[in-house]
Amino acid sequence: MCSHNNSGECFLTEPGGHADLEETTQVLAAQAAMQAEAGADIVGPAAMIPGSVRAVREALNAADHRDVAIMPHLIFESSL
C-alpha cells in the first residue's frame, strides 16, 4: 500500500502524486479489521499519519475486536 518516497513516509497518493491521507487512513482501518477477523492478535499499521491509529482502533472496536492490540511503527533507513 505504500508509496516509495525519500521521506520514508507511507501513504496512498492522489492522481497528481500528493498524499491522500484520508484514503490511506480508511484503507489502514479496513486492513486492520480484516487482519483481526483472520485471527491477528496485534496489527501494525506502517503509515503513521495523523489519525491513523485512532481510525484503526475505531475500526477494530466496531468489528468487535477490542482485544486486538495496535503496534504502530515506522520503517526507516539506518546504518546500525
C-alpha positions in Angstrom: 0.0 0.0 0.0 3.0 2.3 0.5 4.3 4.8 -2.0 8.1 4.8 -2.1 9.4 8.3 -1.3 12.5 10.0 0.1 10.9 10.9 3.4 10.2 7.3 4.4 6.5 8.1 4.9 3.9 5.6 3.8 0.7 6.7 2.1 -1.5 6.3 -0.9 -1.2 9.0 -3.5 -3.8 11.0 -5.4 -3.5 11.1 -9.2 -1.3 14.2 -9.0 1.2 12.4 -6.7 0.2 14.1 -3.5 -0.5 12.2 -0.3 -4.1 11.1 0.0 -4.2 10.9 3.8 -8.0 10.3 4.1 -7.9 7.4 1.7 -4.8 6.0 3.4 -6.4 6.1 6.8 -9.6 4.4 5.5 -7.6 1.6 3.9 -5.4 1.1 7.1 -8.6 0.8 9.2 -10.1 -1.7 6.8 -6.9 -3.8 6.6 -6.7 -3.9 10.4 -10.3 -5.1 10.7 -9.6 -7.8 8.1 -6.4 -8.9 9.8 -8.2 -9.2 13.2 -11.0 -11.1 11.6 -8.4 -13.6 10.2 -7.1 -14.1 13.7 -4.4 -11.4 14.3 -3.8 -10.6 17.9 -1.8 -7.5 17.0 -1.9 -5.2 14.0 0.9 -3.0 12.9 -0.1 -0.1 10.5 3.0 1.2 8.8 1.6 4.6 7.7 2.0 6.8 10.8 -0.1 9.7 9.6 -2.4 11.9 11.7 -5.4 10.0 12.8 -4.3 6.6 11.5 -4.1 4.8 14.9 -7.4 6.3 16.1 -9.1 5.1 12.8 -7.6 1.6 13.3 -8.8 1.4 16.9 -12.3 2.6 15.9 -12.5 0.0 13.1 -11.3 -2.8 15.4 -13.8 -1.8 18.1 -16.6 -1.5 15.6 -15.8 -5.0 14.3 -15.9 -6.3 18.0 -12.1 -6.8 18.1 -11.5 -4.7 21.2 -8.8 -7.2 22.4 -6.6 -6.8 19.3 -3.6 -4.6 20.1 -2.1 -2.0 17.8 1.7 -1.7 17.3 2.3 1.4 15.2 5.7 1.6 13.7 7.9 3.4 11.2 10.3 2.0 8.7 13.4 4.0 8.2 16.9 3.6 6.9 19.6 3.2 9.5 23.3 2.4 9.4 23.1 0.4 12.7 
